[in-house]
Amino acid sequence: MSFRTTPSVDYVEDVSPGSGALPPRAWYAASDATSLSLNGSWRFRLSATVDAEDDSFAGEGFDAGDWAEVTVPGHWVLQGDGAFGSPIYTNHLYPFPVDPPHVPTENPTGDHLRVFDLPSDWPADGGAVLRFDGVESCARVWLNGTELGEFKGSRLPHEFTVGHLLKPGGNVLAVRVHQWSAGSYLEDQDQWWLPGIFRDVTLLHRPAGSAGDFFVHASYDHTTGEGTLRVDSDVEGRVTVPALDIDVATGEPVTVAVEPWTAETPKLYDGVLATEGERVPLRIGFRTVVLEDGLIKVNGTAVLFKGVNRHEWHPERGRALDLETMREDVLLMKRHNLNAVRTSHYPPHPAFLDLCDEYGLWVIDECDLETHGFTEQDWRDNPVDDDRWTPALLDRAARMVERDKNHPSVVFWSLGNEAGTGRGLTAMAEWIHERDPERLVHYEGDWNCRDTDVYSRMYAFHDEVEKIGQRLDGGTHKRRELPFIQCEYGHAMGNGPGGLADYQELFEKHERLQGGFIWEWIDHGVTHAELGYAYGGDFGEELHDGNFVCDGLIFPDRSPSPGLIEYKKVIEPVRIEGDGASGTVRITNKQDFADLSALAFEWSCQVDGETVESGALAVPVLAPGESAEVKLPEPPADGRGGERQWTVRALLADDTSWAAKDHVVAWGQFAVAARPLPVVPATDRPVRGDDRITLGPAAFDARTGALRSIGGVEVGSPRLDVWRAPTDNDDGAEWQTDTRYGMLWRTLGLHRMRHRLASVEVGEDALTVRTRVAPAAREVGLDTVYRWTSDGERLRLTVSVTPEGDWNVPLPRLGVRFGLPEADSVEWFGGGPGEAYPDTRTASMIGRWRSTVDGLQTPYVRPQENGARADVRWVELGGLRIEGDPEFWFTARRWTTEQLEAARHRTDLTPGDTVWVNLDHGQHGIGSQSCGPGPLPQYFLKAEPAEFSFVFSTAR
């Protein structure tokens, strides 16, 4: 006789956190107790609704032989080549009706089965715990047919007692996972919605007398140099730290001389918590976090956060990260001078915090909470202001704090992100303050700082940040007495972010401003066979927010973007300033705790971008904040009379845990002698033929005056170009209140400029072509004159531009564009090696650089303006040498600007037979208006009279 059981599904829409799970406790990677990883291949069945199948699959003997397989940890929508559904991306809109706590009947539900045997050495005595480190969004669990419970809180651990249910072989672990649940209303975190068991599943043996929860208190007194250790433990035991000769009972404090832990000097002491049945390794960092004198201080010193927001992401595995991927993130951060990370917007895999302890990063540990979608209804029915949801909020806070409380890297607990305000948040803050008064509490949405210890904002404009630094911002009395951080700024979407150096100048100018965290670390592109990387809308989502999910400092493959290179330079821990005339360099240690003993310094002297001599530079071991003037050697003799400059670098003196010896930490450049500008006497005269005009090495069309060739190199005639493929920051976000110039440029018609030929004039020493460049339907225009002169071997083009009409917008760019039939290798003297724009050029180093045309491109997930090199003196490509007066920007690509603008993905760009070259006198700034301020006024490219020249010759 067979029967079908009707599953109970009320728990899916229950606002409670769940049932059956053990109280949260401290996480540790391993101990001497036996454990068994249950990661690997699991049997999998997908249903369209929560009640499509009964729960008979959880019983022993169920035949799942015809089920599919998925990998755990993993997300089922990223496996099965689309057979298990697709990812969904929204920024803040819930992808289901907002009807809390209800979710759609169409609720993808994944049944997971894992049959396992206990290893032969599994102890016969004691108990066992089954631990899930992360399941999205709601799970119900059975072992050997017995229901253990159900839980919500996707990025939080849940443990169940299972020792009494285990048997030597054939254990059946069944997990039913629902994509949507009441918990989904608390997890609207600007990322892909990805259901599944995406973190580790582990079976832990619990011997009699094994460790329970424990809390490592390790404070540091900067006035005495002593640390005080006390380990509170649910189970009595002893704590030993051999390097400090500590051997004390749990709960007993001991004070000894120690080296403190900081992000710059992450000293950890190895210890052991030994109970009757278990030995747990400890990694202890002594440090004290306080709010004092209106500042965030660690070990008595105010800190400046140079941070980033980090979502967990892998382009193929989503949020299922392995240890090496996490380590790669931390090493990249350290190598690019970052000192802090905000775990947006949920606690990370716990192993990530171990790495932050080890390598040294300050951490804002953020709770798994965001209800941003309720902003669409003016925060009505927001769960954080509804007492029914408060137990779930407190459960999430407790699971974060208890799991991560023993990490010295964690200096802030964050209540969550963009969840409005309400009684539930206050309850969370009160609980956290009471449970852990040794750390501070953060929440950006609390502008009045009722519940928090820091005034935090996101995307505040530069002028407002300066007022806050000057304490002229107003607000409550408590807020005015608190330090300020930008928990999000510098939105790194596409080309950008611009204006980082200007923010950093403010942070370093006003002590109240204690830094910030770039949004964000990585582009969340999904590997896609046809598109390269997919983003919102590429999976046919009903609602989506496009490529707003691709806004990171690194690309999906974890290669650094130009934004990360710029940020590294902006926040470098050593300032190097020089005076080429006096031959001195001023070195300043900008670190908060470490001296400069870990660094070596070197100088080099360049002539016309080539290093002619270099050597070591003796720099005193400066304490934090100290500066010193250091004399450079006499510049080497050189008879070329070219442009001369010094470059001074700070390098790692020895190998470290995060980078090898000679890794460049900081650098500075300063001029000794300016560049001689190119001079081309107008000694040759233009000669008109039947259909050609010749001038020196060049041939022109006699009717239009268009350049056709230089020294036998075919050239598509240069003509004025003001258009660039708008960046994400040019277009801005629809909710921005300031002017979005990308939109205005299109409205004005700058992408479809017409060129009217007024005259072609053959003079005694020049060929002059007069034109007017203007958009259809508008009266504004640019009166443009091209004047060509030559000395017989070289050809000089002088472009004069005079705006006509009422120009009320800046220009995207101003320069000339032309085509070359062949070009591959490129060499230039100017800024490099990567791209730079007016407000993203801090990291652009003057030198001699080489690339290919393809290598000049920056592979933004959504194609847009990219690849400009700044401050170029000359460039050689396609058989031509081009010098500028003054310096210029250049780009070269195998597609037109129009094709670049039309492309939605990298794979839309098909190389053509022509290399299109832009030589720009000016570029408009970048800003970060995709979710922040546009370019500052000093980076605007105003429509005003301009004159600039280029000298063409054949490359040697």
Beta strands, then each sheet from edge to edge (+ up, - down):
strand 1: 18-19
strand 2: 35-37
strand 3: 40-47
strand 4: 68-72
strand 5: 88-90
strand 6: 109-116
strand 7: 127-132
strand 8: 135-136
strand 9: 138-143
strand 10: 146-152
strand 11: 158-161
strand 12: 171-178
strand 13: 187-188
strand 14: 191-193
strand 15: 196-197
strand 16: 201-206
strand 17: 214-221
strand 18: 226-233
strand 19: 237-241
strand 20: 246-249
strand 21: 254-257
strand 22: 269-275
strand 23: 279-284
strand 24: 289-292
strand 25: 295-298
strand 26: 301-302
strand 27: 305-309
strand 28: 340-342
strand 29: 362-366
strand 30: 370-371
strand 31: 410-414
strand 32: 440-442
strand 33: 455-458
strand 34: 484-489
strand 35: 513-518
strand 36: 526-528
strand 37: 532-534
strand 38: 574-579
strand 39: 584-589
strand 40: 599-607
strand 41: 610-617
strand 42: 627-631
strand 43: 644-652
strand 44: 664-673
strand 45: 687-688
strand 46: 692-695
strand 47: 698-701
strand 48: 707-710
strand 49: 713-714
strand 50: 716-721
strand 51: 753-762
strand 52: 767-775
strand 53: 781-790
strand 54: 795-804
strand 55: 813-820
strand 56: 825-832
strand 57: 845-852
strand 58: 869-877
strand 59: 880-893
strand 60: 915-923
strand 61: 946-954
sheet 1: 1+ 10- 9+ 12- 6+ 3- 4+
sheet 2: 2+ 16- 7+ 11-
sheet 3: 5+ 14-
sheet 4: 8+ 15-
sheet 5: 13+ 30+
sheet 6: 17+ 18- 21+
sheet 7: 20+ 19- 22+ 23-
sheet 8: 24+ 25- 26+
sheet 9: 32+ 31+ 29+ 28+ 27+ 35+ 34+ 33+
sheet 10: 36+ 37-
sheet 11: 38+ 39- 42+
sheet 12: 41+ 40- 43+ 44-
sheet 13: 45+ 46- 47+ 48- 49+
sheet 14: 50+ 55- 60+ 59- 58+ 56- 57+
sheet 15: 50+ 55- 60+ 59- 61+ 54- 53+ 52- 51+
end
